[in-house]
Amino acid sequence: MKFIALCLILGLCSLQNTFGLDLSFKNIAKSTADVTTGVVKDVGNKLPTPKGLFETSKQLVAGYPFEFVSSAVNQLCASALSSNAITPKISPNIDKMYFQLRTACNRYSHPLLKADEMWKSPEFDPNKKVVMLATGWTTTVNETESVDLFAKAYACRGDVNFVAIDAGSFVDTLYTWSAFNTEELGMHIAKGLEQLEKIVPVKNIHLIGHSLGAHIMGAAARYFYESTGKLIPRVTGLDPAKPCFNEGEALSGLMRGDAEFIDVIHSNSGVLGKRNPTGDVDFYPGGLDPLPPGCVSVTCAHARAWEYFGETIYPGNENNFLGARCTSLTRLRENKCPKLTVPMGYATPTNVKGSYFMEVRGEAPFGMGGDKKRMLANEQCGACPDAKN
């Protein structure tokens, strides 16, 4: 199984010994070459500028080979899961799971089984909304850029209790085991949400998850509904993990219907993140290519989803990413999509449906509506005033 995780990230090893299948590097290379040839024929002279040629070459060299390998791994993993060939090495122990409440200067951790301790603590304001973030594979709440960014941005906004889910011990194992644990983790989080709902109205709860965290939060919302009969109003999936998660199979992951409204941001389509629409509204910043502008690796691309969303949390950035309902970025560039746009991220309206596309920049601010002066002005907003420069 370790080979699977390495293939997923590197795309440079043989899966033949692992599953007895003829998926050697030679065959992967051949298929990659076929894909590359097809893409080159499609591209033609449509992107004649140096920047366009660089972006196209980047996708061919770094994007599509990974997409092929990821699809192969996804099918193998799904088959193994459905045949009960994989069991989690480390089962979640709810006694060791924590919620972490973040303020501008402090972190307060409380056991999941004693969630009421957090909700009743002086640092928690029941009159404010609650945003919970679950991160993905190989991340923890104390060593995660996404948690730090979101905590600072929501502290800047000032109207939210921001809570991170510390489930790192159970999503820091081999990927397939981590994927297997998402349902049970979601069930445990739902128990904490049941206690929260006694203090904070359900309408004020927003769940966000990146990668495996998106599937964890989808499961949490489903179990919460099963226990209470109430739907969480919004779950946001930030590049929901693709490998092992297929609708209708052993692990379906985040899906529309898990909450009243599901919005999804895709940034590494078809590789580490899902490509197909999975929410009520799905955003494709930079299009369907595996690597968005500014990224030359799948890990960079996978992280872009939370970077995009985090950018929109700061006041004044709500409309940095305006997407148009369309079928592709190409049609958007050719002005063949409706002119009406909706914001992606913090201010996404909960009544929109469909797939939305938009252009993005390769560096911050990533949204085309972003402003560097405003970004610089927000650098200290939400930061601890006692922090050393």
Buried (B, 14 or more C-beta within 10 A) or exposed (E): BEBBBBBBBEBEBBBBEBBEBEBBBEBBBEBBEEBBEEBEEEBEEEBEEEEEEEBBEBBBEBBBBBBBBBBBBBBBBBEBBEEEEBEBEBEBEBEEBBBBBBBBEEBBEBBBBEBBBBBEEEEBEBEBBBBBBBBBBBBBBEEBEBBBBBBBBBBBBEEBBBBBBBBBBBBBBBBBBBBBBBBBBBBBBBBBBBBBBEBBEBEBBBBBBBBBBBBBBBBBBBBBBEBBEBBBBBBBBBBBBBBBBBEEBBBBBBBBEBBBBBBBBBBBBBBBBBBEBBBBBBBBBBBBBBBBBBBEBBEBBBBBBBBBBBBBBBEBBBBBBBBBBBEBBBEBBEEEBEEEBBBBBBBBEEEBEBBBBBBBBEEBBBBBBBEEEBBEEBEEBBBEEEEEE
